Amino acid sequence: MPSASVDLDQIMQTMHNIPDLHFFLAKENNIDTYSYLYDAMESHDLEFEDAKGLAEQCLNKNTFDIPKFEKLWKEQENISLLQEIAQKVMGIENLDESPELKQALLEAFRAGKEYTN
């Protein structure tokens, strides 16, 4: 059975979303995408195990919720950016210690993104 370890953080940093994991799995296992084995592999759901970090919250038995992971990952990136701003402007080391401020900054950030779209 083909298998691979996937660094989702690295994928998100470079691609900003999770690509077709069947293709990724085939590539990692030197399976030609024009082969019968690839067709058979594509016809089955992928199974996931041993998730770490943020991915662990998105794993339910052997099923991985990709949209949930992408949303949580992007939210985490936004919070990291806001943490840098809070540190630079207000000297706040940890936004988690100021939940109201954290929420206000997140809402302002989201409003700004909607305004520009």
C-alpha positions as CSV (number, residue, x, y, z in Angstrom):
1,M,0.0,0.0,0.0
2,P,1.5,3.4,-1.0
3,S,2.2,5.8,1.8
4,A,3.9,9.1,2.5
5,S,4.5,11.6,5.2
6,V,3.2,15.0,4.3
7,D,4.4,18.3,5.8
8,L,1.1,20.3,5.5
9,D,2.7,23.5,6.9
10,Q,5.3,23.5,4.1
11,I,2.6,22.9,1.5
12,M,0.4,25.7,2.9
13,Q,3.3,28.1,3.0
14,T,4.2,27.5,-0.6
15,M,0.8,26.7,-2.2
16,H,-1.7,28.3,0.2
17,N,-4.0,25.3,-0.1
18,I,-3.8,21.5,-0.1
19,P,-3.4,20.1,-3.6
20,D,-4.8,16.7,-4.8
21,L,-3.2,14.3,-2.3
22,H,-3.7,11.3,-4.6
23,F,-1.3,12.9,-7.0
24,F,1.1,13.8,-4.2
25,L,1.0,10.2,-2.9
26,A,1.6,8.8,-6.4
27,K,4.5,11.1,-6.9
28,E,6.1,10.2,-3.5
29,N,5.7,6.5,-4.4
30,N,6.9,6.7,-8.0
31,I,3.6,5.7,-9.4
32,D,2.9,6.9,-13.0
33,T,-0.3,9.0,-13.1
34,Y,-1.3,7.2,-16.3
35,S,-1.0,3.7,-14.7
36,Y,-3.8,1.3,-13.6
37,L,-2.4,1.5,-10.1
38,Y,-3.0,5.3,-10.0
39,D,-6.5,4.9,-11.3
40,A,-7.2,2.2,-8.6
41,M,-5.6,4.5,-6.0
42,E,-7.7,7.4,-7.0
43,S,-10.9,5.4,-6.6
44,H,-10.3,4.9,-2.9
45,D,-10.4,7.4,-0.1
46,L,-7.1,8.2,1.4
47,E,-6.4,7.2,5.0
48,F,-4.6,9.4,7.4
49,E,-2.8,8.7,10.6
50,D,-0.3,10.1,13.1
51,A,-1.4,13.8,12.6
52,K,0.6,16.3,14.5
53,G,0.0,19.9,15.5
54,L,-2.9,21.7,13.9
55,A,-3.6,18.7,11.6
56,E,-4.5,16.6,14.7
57,Q,-7.6,18.7,15.2
58,C,-8.8,17.8,11.6
59,L,-8.3,14.1,11.8
60,N,-11.4,12.0,12.6
61,K,-10.5,8.3,12.7
62,N,-8.7,8.0,9.4
63,T,-10.4,10.8,7.6
64,F,-8.8,14.2,7.3
65,D,-10.9,17.4,6.9
66,I,-8.9,19.4,4.4
67,P,-11.2,22.5,4.3
68,K,-11.1,22.7,8.1
69,F,-7.3,22.4,8.2
70,E,-6.9,25.1,5.6
71,K,-9.3,27.4,7.5
72,L,-7.5,26.8,10.8
73,W,-4.1,27.2,9.3
74,K,-4.9,30.5,7.7
75,E,-6.5,31.7,10.9
76,Q,-3.3,30.7,12.8
77,E,-1.2,32.7,10.2
78,N,-3.5,35.7,10.7
79,I,-3.1,35.5,14.4
80,S,0.7,35.3,14.1
81,L,0.7,38.4,12.0
82,L,-1.5,40.2,14.5
83,Q,0.7,39.1,17.3
84,E,3.7,40.7,15.6
85,I,1.7,44.0,15.2
86,A,0.6,43.9,18.8
87,Q,4.2,43.4,19.9
88,K,5.6,46.1,17.8
89,V,2.9,48.8,18.4
90,M,1.7,48.0,21.9
91,G,4.5,45.8,23.4
92,I,2.0,42.9,24.0
93,E,4.0,39.7,24.1
94,N,1.0,37.3,24.0
95,L,-2.3,38.2,22.5
96,D,-3.9,35.1,24.3
97,E,-3.5,37.1,27.5
98,S,-5.7,39.9,26.1
99,P,-8.6,37.9,24.5
100,E,-10.7,41.0,23.9
101,L,-7.9,42.8,22.0
102,K,-7.2,39.6,20.1
103,Q,-10.8,39.4,19.0
104,A,-10.9,43.1,18.1
105,L,-7.8,42.8,16.0
106,L,-9.1,39.6,14.2
107,E,-12.4,41.3,13.4
108,A,-10.6,44.4,12.1
109,F,-8.3,42.2,10.0
110,R,-11.3,40.3,8.6
111,A,-13.2,43.5,7.8
112,G,-10.1,44.9,6.1
113,K,-9.9,41.8,3.9
114,E,-13.6,42.0,3.0
115,Y,-13.2,45.6,2.1
116,T,-10.3,44.9,-0.2
117,N,-12.1,42.0,-2.0
